[in-house]
Amino acid sequence: MIPDLPPLEARVLGVLVEKERTVPDTYPLSLNALTLGCNQKNNRDPLMQVTEAEVQAAVDALRRLSLVIESSGSRVMRYAQNVGRVLRVPDPAVALLAALMLRGPQTPGELRIATERLHRFADLGEVEAALRQLAGGAGADGGPLAVQMPRVPGAREQRWAHLLSGPVEAEPSVQPVAAPSARSSAPDTTAAEIATLKTEVARLGAETAELRAIVERLAKL
């Protein structure tokens, strides 16, 4: 049975899964690269500012649980994730857990966008099916790994959260929004659409940052 993971340990796992699939040329990750991934400003919620020593402590704890594997044979120690094998969940579930560990609770639509580069889901129904599998006891010990949170007043969709760090508190209620002025003729934009656009912008920013890093590495060769 996997104990509840502190937030930093969950972030480390999420980063390892993400970088394995988005920048495979630099995977497994060095401690420095892993720390940069944990402190990344885009595609992270909440934001963190942790030291290499703190990340090393989190890695050591995850190694004892076999969730992280140490790689040797290079000048620096590198680390890889072992989430799917330890938790006994398929690749789509690992991608969803990583997105939830990196960005917090999200709707199925937001998760489909967030996992686009981690696992290509055919449609929203496939995302929802994978989430139901995680909620129905997909873990190695038969316990749920994700939960659908209660609907927030004013929200169209329910959000999902991972349970690797223990039970999740209910989200605070959303304050009612004043009705638009009758003089306004512009169509309303839903909160879900805005959130989806923000997620897409953040994803594009992450791709740009990763491409810039690859170009800088090639320039040094």
Buried (B, 14 or more C-beta within 10 A) or exposed (E): EBEEBBEBBBBBBBBBBBBBBBBEEBBBBBBEBBBBBBBBEBBBEEEBEBEBEBBBBBBEBBBEEEBBBEBEEEEEBBBBBBBBEBBEBEEBBBBBBBBBBBBBBBBBBBBBBBBBBBBEBEEEEBBBEBBEBBBEEBBEEEEBBBBBBEEBEEBEBBBBBBBBBEEBEEBEEEEEEEEEEEEEEEEEEEBBEEBBEEBBEBBEEBEEBBEEBEEEEEEEE
